[in-house]
Amino acid sequence: MGRYRPPRKPSSKYITPQGMAKLEQELQYLWKVKRPQVTQTVSEAAAQGDRSENAEYIYGKKQLREIDARVRFLSKRLEDMVVVERIPDDHKKVYFGAWVELEDEQGQLKHYRIVGPDEFDVKQGLISMDSPLARALLTKREGDELSFQGPSGNIELFINRVQYQPFD
């Protein structure tokens, strides 16, 4: 029996073309490369005899379950995704795909791009549109101040610049 996991809150279905390509590439890799390799390893381990004490067999079966779960997730998720390929008409307002330069109260600058929840990477400055910061930023304009509840309390920021780059 598995551990109970409460249902996840559904995340937004928007994604950039780059994010979609990355998820499709991961799905193809798992299905065409990784799964056949692990299946071969499990098959060879099963041929060795007693499976109850065969670590390679047990670990390989566990890997197959994890790969199959990820493949199922990606297959379902990719069906529902909406690829955003169009830059909005108002370039001074924050929407999906915008690069935003923010200034905090100490004058430090930070740069973020608002992307879908399946492609966020804070180290690269990509934040999910479902995050508290992105929700506070959406529909704001260049020059606006915003306040939102962060992990360490209330955070106030100033929007210095909003930019859009073409979706490739």
N, C-alpha and C positions, 0 to 999 in steps of 0.2 A: 504494500500500500504506500502511496505517495503522501507527502505532507500536503495539508490543505493550503491552498493559495487563494486569497480572495480575488474576485474578478478584477482585472485591470481596467482602469478608466480608459475608454476608447480615445486614442490619440488622433490628431489631425491627419488627414489623408493627402496633404499636399507634399510635393517633393520637387526638387530641381531635376533637370535632365541628367546632371552629373550624378546625383544621388540615385536616381533610377537605374542608370547604367551600372553603378557600383553594386547595387542589390542584385541586379540581373546577373552580373558577373559572379557574384558570390554563389548564387543559386546554381549556375552552370558548373562552377568549380566543385561544389559539394556533390552534385548529382553525377557529373561525368568523370571526375577525377578522384576525389576523396572517397566517396562511397564504394566504388569498385576496388580501390586499394584496400580499404578496411575489410570488405567482403572477402577478398582473396586471403588476407591475413587470418580471418576467422575460420575460413575453410581449411587452411593449412593447419591451424591449431586444433581444429576438430578432428582432423585425420590422425592426430597423435594419440588418440585414445581417450582416457578418462577426462571428461570435461569438468567434473566437479572441482578438481584441484588444478586446473590448467589456467594459469593467470592470463596468458595471452588470449585465450578464448573468452574468458569472463570480461576482460578489459575491452576486447574487440566488440563484443556484443553491446557493452555499455556505450562505446563510441558510435556504433550503428544506431542505437536508440536516439542519441543526441543529434546525430546528423539527420536522421529521419524527422525528428521534431523540428529542427531548424528549416529543413526543406518544406515541410508542411506549412510552417509559419510564413516563410517567404512566398510560397506559391499563393496562399490566400491573401497576403498583404499586397502583393504586386497587382493582383486583380482589381483591388479597390483604389489604388493610388491615382491621384490626379496630378499630372505633370504640368507645372507652371512654366510656360515658355515665353510669356509676354511681359514686358516691362510696363508698369503702370504709366498713365499719361502724366500724372502729377509727380515730378521727380523730387519734390521737396518734402513729400509726405512719406512716412514709413509704412511699407507694406512688405509682404513676403518677398524675400530675395534681396532686400535692401542691405547695403553696407552702411553702418551707422557709427559715427565717431562721437563718443560720449566723454564728458568731462565731469569728474566728481568734485566734491567740495574742497579737496586738497589741490585741485588743478591737474590731477593725473588724467591722461587721455587713454581711452580704451576703444578698440575697434571690434565690432561684432557684425556678423551677417545673420539675418533671420532665415532659417531653413526649416525643413520638415523634421519631425521627431525621430525619423529613422536615419538621419544623416548628421546629427549634431556632433560637434567635437570642440569643446571649449578651448583646448590648447591651440586650435587653429582659428579660433574666434568665431566658430559656427555655433549659434545657439538655437535651440528648438523654439518654434513659434508657440509651443505650449508652456514654455518656461515663464515664471513670473516677470522677468525682465522684458521678454519679448511681448508678452501681453500688455505690459505697461507702455511699451514703445509703439505698438501698432496704432496707426492713424494719427500719431503725433507729427509735428512739422519741425523742420530745421529751426533752431532758435527757441524751441519750447523747453520748459523745465518739467521734469516728471519725478514722481515719488512712488516708490513701491516697497513692499514688505520683503526684505531679503532674509537670509538665515541669521544674520546678526542684528536684525532690527530694521527700522525704516531707513531707506537709502534714497538720497536725492541726487539727481543727475541733470546735466544740461546737454541738449543735443546740438553739437557743433555743426555736423555735416551729415547729409543723407546722400548716398550715391547708389547708382544702379549700374551693373555691368551686364552686357548682353548674355543671355543664357545660351551656352553652346550646345 
